[in-house]
C-alpha cells in the first residue's frame, strides 16, 4: 500500500510541476515561460507550497522503488536521492542568482521540499 501511495504522490507531483512549468522548462531545455504573458518565476500550482516539488516527486518514486525491489535497490535509491538533493540545492542557488530579491522573499515564505501542514 505504501508503495502505491509513493508512486501516486511522486507521479502526481511530477505531472503537476510539469504542467505549471511547461515541458521545455520542466526538462531544463529552456528558461522561457511557455507563454510570454506568464511571469518567468513560477509561483503557482505546487510551487505555492514548496520550492522543489519535482525533487520531492522523484524522491517519492525512488522510495517506492526501494520498497518494491528490496535491499539492492536501497543502495541505488540512496545514491539517486543524493543526486536529487544536490540538484535541488544547485537549482535553488541558480534561481537565487537569477531572480535576486524576489527569490529571496519566495525562499522566506515557501519551504524547500516538505510542505507545511497548515
Residue, then its C-alpha position, 0 to 999 in steps of 0.5 A: x500500500x505504501x508503495x502505491x501511495x509513493x508512486x501516486x504522490x511522486x507521479x502526481x507531483x511530477x505531472x503537476x510541476x510539469x504542467x505549471x512549468x511547461x515541458x521545455x522548462x520542466x526538462x531544463x531545455x529552456x528558461x522561457x515561460x511557455x507563454x510570454x504573458x506568464x511571469x518567468x518565476x513560477x509561483x503557482x500550482x505546487x510551487x505555492x507550497x514548496x520550492x522543489x516539488x519535482x525533487x520531492x516527486x522523484x524522491x517519492x518514486x525512488x522510495x517506492x522503488x526501494x520498497x518494491x525491489x528490496x535491499x539492492x535497490x536501497x543502495x541505488x535509491x540512496x545514491x539517486x536521492x543524493x543526486x536529487x538533493x544536490x540538484x535541488x540545492x544547485x537549482x535553488x542557488x541558480x534561481x537565487x542568482x537569477x531572480x535576486x530579491x524576489x527569490x529571496x522573499x519566495x525562499x522566506x515564505x515557501x519551504x524547500x521540499x516538505x510542505x507545511x501542514x497548515 
